[in-house]
Amino acid sequence: MKITVIGASGSVGAPTVFYLAANRLADEFLMIGGTRQNLLQQHAIDISTAVSSRDVIIRTGDYIDMAGSDIVINAAGAPQGLIADRMEMLPKNVELIKQISGKIKQYCPDAIVITATNPVDPLNYAMWLSGGFDRKKLIGYSINDSFRFREMLAKAYNVRVSQVDGIVIGEHGSTQVYLFSTARVNGEKIGVSEDIKIKIRSEIPNILKRLEELQSGRTAGWTCAIGLEKIVRAIIEDSEDVFPCSVVLDGEYGVNRISMSVPVRLGKKGVREILEYRLAPDEAEGLKKTVAVLEKAAKIVDENIS
């Protein structure tokens, strides 16, 4: 098993390589960086020593070295800076996706591709549109929203996060839809009060805002590494576990030609199944709003890829 991480010197890429290697989810990890090759080499040397007892190969290289990769994780993106919305990064990162998709198509066309660059939904769509890949082999990473949702639910009900279930769908951004209808504690469905719903909807967006305001050059790198490990493990083990991921839709949820976070069953070939949950009326209304935003973003992608 060979995994390539593009953008491996960054705040998402480097922790992801470390966590996947520490869990020995592949025999070989290829780290591809950008302009800061010294930082890429530093991470590679350090990670290689840290996981030396795991008997994995950590090396750096260029796109040509992706040949034979089973999974490619793209965490490369234009410098983000202080932004109000992830969509602000779309124009710059579409150009980057066009370049990367061409390299993947050239050197490892059969790989499963996981996009972890924001805005992830239109960029996963851009990967599909520019590369011509099977949509079931393209996954946009968006689990962090559900991590935060469960964290807030656990806090509201004074239980451990491990006891809580619940997912977020739609845009990985300001119009994301919290599926309170999926909220469970110890497997038992809970009726979430309107007061708790309002509080959670207002608090979760502030998490990213606080990270951005610190201006550290990092956001949720370690959280992404944990979530990406779950996705990669599900693929490798053909587990058929269900996660919210951004995928290109072809009629599911009544939507076409956009990528959006929905519940998917993962396996060795990527997306085994897209699950269509029955939504509560307010959730369905929220989904309409998120679809409108993502359709607008998809048009920008269409205009930039021809």
For each residue, the residues with C-beta under 8 A, 3 or more apart:
1: 25 26 27 28 70 71 236
2: 26 27 28 29 30 68 69 70 71
3: 20 25 26 28 29 30 69 70 71 72 73 232
4: 29 30 32 65 66 69 71 72 73 108 111
5: 8 13 16 17 29 30 31 32 72 73 75
6: 13 32 72 73 74 75 76 100
7: 10 12 13 32 33 34 74 75 76 77 117
8: 5 13 14 16 17 31 32 33 40 43 44 60 75
9: 13 14 31 33 34 36 37 39 40 43
10: 7 13 14 34 75 76 77 221
11: 14 15 217 218 219 221
12: 7 15 16 75 116 220 221 224 225
13: 5 6 7 8 9 10 16 17 31 33 73 75 76
14: 8 9 10 11 17 18 43 47 221
15: 11 12 18 19 221 222 224 225
16: 5 8 12 13 19 20 73 75 116 221 224 225 228 229
17: 5 8 13 14 20 21 29 31 43 47 58
18: 14 15 21 22 47 50 51 225
19: 15 16 22 23 225 226 228 229
20: 3 16 17 23 25 26 29 225 228 229 232
21: 17 18 24 25 26 29 47 51 54 56 58
22: 18 19 50 51 54
23: 19 20 229 233
24: 21 51 54 55 56
25: 1 3 20 21 229 232 233 236
26: 1 2 3 20 21 29 56 70 71 236
27: 1 2 56 57
28: 1 2 3 56 57 59
29: 2 3 4 5 17 20 21 26 56 57 58 59
30: 2 3 4 5 59 60 61 65 66 69
31: 5 8 9 13 17 40 43 44 58 59 60 61
32: 4 5 6 7 8 40 60 61 62 63 65 66 76
33: 7 8 9 13 36 37 39 40 60
34: 7 9 10 40 76
35:
36: 9 33 39 40
37: 9 33 40 41 60
38: 41 42
39: 9 33 36 42 43
40: 8 9 31 32 33 34 36 37 43 44 60
41: 37 38 44 45 60
42: 38 39 45 46
43: 8 9 14 17 31 39 40 46 47
44: 8 31 40 41 47 48 58 59 60
45: 41 42 48 49
46: 42 43 49 50
47: 14 17 18 21 43 44 50 51 58
48: 44 45 51 52 58
49: 45 46 52
50: 18 22 46 47
51: 18 21 22 24 47 48 54 56 58
52: 48 49
53:
54: 21 22 24 51
55: 24
56: 21 24 26 27 28 29 51
57: 27 28 29
58: 17 21 29 31 44 47 48 51
59: 28 29 30 31 44 65
60: 8 30 31 32 33 37 40 41 44
61: 30 31 32 64 65 66
62: 32 65
63: 32 66 103 106 107
64: 61 67 107
65: 4 30 32 59 61 62 107
66: 4 30 32 61 63 69 72 103 104 107 108 111
67: 64 107 108
68: 2 108
69: 2 3 4 30 66 72 107 108 111
70: 1 2 3 26 111 112
71: 1 2 3 4 26 111 112 113 114 232 235
72: 3 4 5 6 66 69 104 108 111 112 113 114
73: 3 4 5 6 13 16 113 114 116 228 232
74: 6 7 97 100 113 114 115 116 117 127
75: 5 6 7 8 10 12 13 16 116 117 224
76: 6 7 10 13 32 34 96 100 117
77: 7 10 80 89 93 96 117 118
78: 89 92 93 96
79:
80: 77 83 89 118 219
81:
82: 212 213 215
83: 80 86 88 89 212
84: 88
85: 88 173 174
86: 83 89 118 119 120 172 173
87: 90 119 122 173 293 297
88: 83 84 85
89: 77 78 80 83 86 92 93 118 119
90: 87 93 94 119 122 123 297 300 301
91: 94 95 300 304
92: 78 89 95 96
93: 77 78 89 90 96 97 117 118 119 123
94: 90 91 97 98 122 123 126 300 301 304 305
95: 91 92 98 99 304
96: 76 77 78 92 93 99 100 117
97: 74 93 94 100 101 115 117 123 126 127 130
98: 94 95 101 102 126 130 304 305
99: 95 96 102 103
100: 6 74 76 96 97 103 104 127
101: 97 98 104 105 126 127 130 131 133
102: 98 99 105 106 130 131
103: 63 66 99 100 106 107
104: 66 72 100 101 107 108 109 111 113 131 133
105: 101 102 109 131 132 133
106: 63 102 103 109
107: 63 64 65 66 67 69 103 104
108: 4 66 67 68 69 72 104 111
109: 104 105 106 133
110: 137
111: 4 66 69 70 71 72 104 108 137
112: 70 71 72 137 138 139 235 269 270
113: 71 72 73 74 104 127 131 133 137 138 139
114: 71 72 73 74 139 140 141 228 231 232
115: 74 97 120 123 124 127 138 139 140 141 246
116: 12 16 73 74 75 120 141 224 228
117: 7 74 75 76 77 93 96 97 120 123
118: 77 80 86 89 93 123 172
119: 86 87 89 90 93 122 123 171 172 173 297
120: 86 115 116 117 123 124 140 141 142 172 246 259
121: 124 125 140 142 171 172 173 246 258 259 260 261 294 297
122: 87 90 94 119 125 126 258 259 294 297 298 300 301
123: 90 93 94 97 115 117 118 119 120 126 127 140
124: 115 120 121 127 128 138 139 140 246 247 248 259
125: 121 122 128 129 248 257 258 259 297 298 301
126: 94 97 98 101 122 123 129 130 301 304 305
127: 74 97 100 101 113 115 123 124 130 131 133 138
128: 124 125 131 132 133 135 138 248 259
129: 125 126 301 302 305
130: 97 98 101 102 126 127 305
131: 101 102 104 105 113 127 128
132: 105 128
133: 101 104 105 109 113 127 128 137 138
134: 137 138 270
135: 128 138 247 248 250 271
136: 247 269 270 271 272
137: 110 111 112 113 133 134 269 270 271
138: 112 113 115 124 127 128 133 134 135 247 248 259 270
139: 112 113 114 115 124 231 245 246 247 264 266 270 271
140: 114 115 120 121 123 124 172 245 246 247 259 261
141: 114 115 116 120 144 224 227 228 231 245 246
142: 120 121 145 146 168 172 244 245 246 261
143: 146 147 227 230 231 243 244 245
144: 141 147 148 172 220 223 224 227
145: 142 148 149 168 172 176 204 244 261
146: 142 143 149 150 166 167 168 244
147: 143 144 150 151 223 226 227
148: 144 145 151 152 168 204 207
149: 145 146 152 153 166 167 168 178 200 204
150: 146 147 153 154 161 164 165 166
151: 147 148 154 155 161
152: 148 149 155 156 199 200 203 204
153: 149 150 156 157 164 166 183 185 192 200
154: 150 151 157 158 159 160 161 163 164
155: 151 152 158
156: 152 153 192 196 199 200
157: 153 154 164 185 190
158: 154 155
159: 154 163 164 185 186
160: 154 163 164
161: 150 151 154 164
162:
163: 154 159 160 185 186
164: 150 153 154 157 159 160 161 183 184 185
165: 150 182 183 184 185 187
166: 146 149 150 153 178 179 180 182 183 184
167: 146 149 179 182 244 263
168: 142 145 146 148 149 176 177 178 179 244 261
169: 176 177 179 244 260 261 262 263 277 287 290
170: 175 176 177 260 261 286 287 290 291 294
171: 119 121 174 175 176 260 261 290 293 294
172: 86 118 119 120 121 140 142 144 145 176 246 261
173: 85 86 87 119 121 176 293
174: 85 171 205 293
175: 170 171 286 289 290 293
176: 145 168 169 170 171 172 173 261 290
177: 168 169 170 283 286 287 290
178: 149 166 168 197 200 201 204 283 286
179: 166 167 168 169 182 183 277 279 280 283
180: 166 183 192 197 280 283
181: 277 278 279 280 283
182: 165 166 167 179 277
183: 153 164 165 166 179 180 189 190 192
184: 164 165 166 187 188 189 190
185: 153 157 159 163 164 165 188 190
186: 159 163
187: 165 184
188: 184 185
189: 183 184
190: 157 183 184 185
191:
192: 153 156 180 183 196 197
193: 196 197
194: 197 198
195: 198 199
196: 156 192 193 199 200
197: 178 180 192 193 194 200 201
198: 194 195 201 202
199: 152 156 195 196 202 203
200: 149 152 153 156 178 196 197 203 204
201: 178 197 198 204 205
202: 198 199 205 206
203: 152 199 200 206 207
204: 145 148 149 152 178 200 201 207
205: 174 201 202 208 209
206: 202 203 209 210
207: 148 203 204 210 211
208: 205 211 212 219 220
209: 205 206 212 213
210: 206 207 213 214
211: 207 208 214 216 218 219 220
212: 82 83 208 209 215 219
213: 82 209 210
214: 210 211
215: 82 212
216: 211
217: 11
218: 11 211 221
219: 11 80 208 211 212
220: 12 144 208 211 223 224
221: 10 11 12 14 15 16 218 224 225
222: 15 225 226
223: 144 147 220 226 227
224: 12 15 16 75 116 141 144 220 221 227 228
225: 12 15 16 18 19 20 221 222 228 229
226: 19 147 222 223 229 230
227: 141 143 144 147 223 224 230 231
228: 16 19 20 73 114 116 141 224 225 231 232
229: 16 19 20 23 25 225 226 232 233
230: 143 226 227 233 234 241 243
231: 114 139 141 143 227 228 234 235 243 245 266
232: 3 20 25 71 73 114 228 229 235 236
233: 23 25 229 230 236 237 239
234: 230 231 237 239 240 241 243 266 267
235: 71 112 231 232 238 266 267 268 270
236: 1 25 26 232 233 268
237: 233 234
238: 235 267 268
239: 233 234 266 267
240: 234 265 266 267 272
241: 230 234 265 266
242: 263 264 265 266 275
243: 143 230 231 234 263 264 266
244: 142 143 145 146 167 168 169 261 262 263 264
245: 139 140 141 142 143 231 261 262 264 266 271
246: 115 120 121 124 139 140 141 142 172 259 260 261 262
247: 124 135 136 138 139 140 259 260 262 264 271 274
248: 124 125 128 135 138 257 258 259
249: 252 253 255 256 257 258 259 260 262 274
250: 135 256 257
251: 254 255 256
252: 249 255 262 274 276
253: 249 260 262 276 287 291
254: 251
255: 249 251 252 258 260 291
256: 249 250 251
257: 125 248 249 250 298
258: 121 122 125 248 249 255 291 294 295 297 298
259: 120 121 122 124 125 128 138 140 246 247 248 249 294 298
260: 121 169 170 171 246 247 249 253 255 290 291 294
261: 121 140 142 145 168 169 170 171 172 176 244 245 246
262: 169 244 245 246 247 249 252 253 274 275 276
263: 167 169 242 243 244 274 275 277
264: 139 242 243 244 245 247 271 272 273 274 275
265: 240 241 242 271 272 273 274 275
266: 139 231 234 235 239 240 241 242 243 245 270 271 272
267: 234 235 238 239 240 270 272
268: 235 236 238
269: 112 136 137 272
270: 112 134 136 137 138 139 235 266 267
271: 135 136 137 139 245 247 264 265 266 274
272: 136 240 264 265 266 267 269
273: 264 265
274: 247 249 252 262 263 264 265 271
275: 242 262 263 264 265
276: 252 253 262
277: 169 179 181 182 263
278: 181
279: 179 181 283 284 287
280: 179 180 181 283 284
281: 284 285
282: 285 286
283: 177 178 179 180 181 279 280 286 287
284: 279 280 281 287 288
285: 281 282 288 289
286: 170 175 177 178 282 283 289 290
287: 169 170 177 253 279 283 284 290 291
288: 284 285 291 292
289: 175 285 286 292 293
290: 169 170 171 175 176 177 260 286 287 293 294
291: 170 253 255 258 260 287 288 294 295
292: 288 289 295 296
293: 87 171 173 174 175 289 290 296 297
294: 121 122 170 171 258 259 260 290 291 297 298
295: 258 291 292 298 299
296: 292 293 299 300
297: 87 90 119 121 122 125 258 293 294 300 301
298: 122 125 257 258 259 294 295 301 302
299: 295 296 302 303
300: 90 91 94 122 296 297 303 304
301: 90 94 122 125 126 129 297 298 304 305
302: 129 298 299 305
303: 299 300 306
304: 91 94 95 98 126 300 301
305: 94 98 126 129 130 301 302
306: 303
